[in-house]
Amino acid sequence: MFRYYLKLGVLSIRANPALSALMVAAIAIGIGACMSIVTIRHVMSDNPVAHKNDVLYHVQLDNWNPDDPYGEPNEPPEQVTYLDATALHQAGRAFRQTISFKSSRVVQPDGDGALPFQEDVRATTADFFAMFDVPFEYGGGWDAGADQTEERVVVISAEMNQRLFGGEDSVGRTMSMNKEEFRVVGVLSEWMPMPKFYDLNNNPYEGAANIFLPFSLAVTGQWGSSGNNSCWKSIDGGGYEGYLASECIWIQMWVELESAAEKGTYLQFLDDYVEQQKTLGRFPRELNNRLSTPAQWMVDREVVDDTVSVLLSLAVLFLLVCLLNTIGLLLAKVMRRTNDISLRRALGASKAALFTQYFIEAGMIGIAGGVAGIGMTWLGLRGLENVFADYDFISYLVTMDWSMVLSAVALAIVSALGAGLYPTWRACRVSPATTLRIQ
């Protein structure tokens, strides 16, 4: 019977091609508008390390002004000071721990006519790559010994490797930055966590750094931070040493803890550390240490802009308007077929059979609308990409994956079936005796 109803649906759609095309177009446009915003929101709110969400934690300590919290109502700073970052890292109380900050260097390529260029770099520690499951194409990260000895080693992205070395295995080769030589120990595979969860203080949707090198090397070289820097009191003394000894926050810290018990133990360690620092005249506020999972950290930092939520609400309303139009078109189609429906009822067709027939027809229209909706979604994303072309990161936000494609089709089918409920119910309510008597 299902094949028979499919055949009837095809015949019905072909009998009214203009009306059927209008219904498919209404669903496709609504799906395209809605799924364009849903896709962007999906990318913006994604958790790139969801598989490790229960073991990774962002560290916050409240070293801020006693008279004025960093954030209302009582939020600690998002970053930590150099004093605290290095002390906690050296303590080694977590299974893995990493500290990092964003800086920049001038890369000087080899070859005649190759011009120097400015590039963001991330100064970090050896555990960064293992903690965040960073994939490698060649080589690997440096070891903890390189952090101690300040080896001039770097890990570069696939993009940087292509730019400097033509994409070949460059492990062991050297590159120049600010007239200093660095040895390449690893080349990443394509790695573009979105949002950039490990550093939400800067633009969370900009690409990952193309160059990674030891934290201690950057500090010894007195590299400045090109990320967010905040201070609640003036820096005692001058120069870079005064900056390192200050209460300024500019470093991100993450730890990996393998169980809830380890998390509790580490929180107690943080409390004990802060209490010890209080005896030295630091940390004037009450204890307010935090360990946040990547998912919670992204919520706290509001990585999804309120504007996106507003646009999503408007897109859903627009989809509802399109569905109301589809309901009207389906109802008009049913009313035009009153005589056919009455004749089928008079010949013995049950209400259930009629309901199934028209419900399957609505599903076929929904599938067609979903397929067309995928194309409309793609066009909508390309339009947004062109409008915001000045933003380098926009290309990462307007990418559809298979989950979004399947979601578009599923939403179209559900929408069409929902829109077909009332017209189908009306079709089943047609009285054959009354209609045939009139005829």
Protein Blocks (a to p, Z undefined) as FASTA:
>chain_A
ZZmmmmmmmmmmmmmmmlmmmmmmmmmmmmmmmmmmmmmmmmmmpcfklmmmmmgccddd
dfbcfklcfbdfbbccfbdcfklmmmmmmnopafbdcdddddddddddehehiacddddd
ddddfklmmmnopacfbhcdddfklmmnopacddddfklmmmmnnopafehiacdeehia
cddfbdcddddddddfklmkbcfkbccdfbdcdfklmmmnopacfbdcddfbdcededjk
lmmmmcbdfbdcddddfbfklmmmmmmmmmmmmmmmmmnopakbccdddcddfklmmmmn
omacfklmmmmmmmmmmmmmmmmmmmmmmmmmmmmmmmmmmmmmmnopafklmmmmmmmm
mmmmmmmmmmmmmmmmmmmmmmmmmmmmmpmklmmmmcccfklmmmmmmmmmmmmmmmmm
mmmmmmmmpcfklmmmmZZ
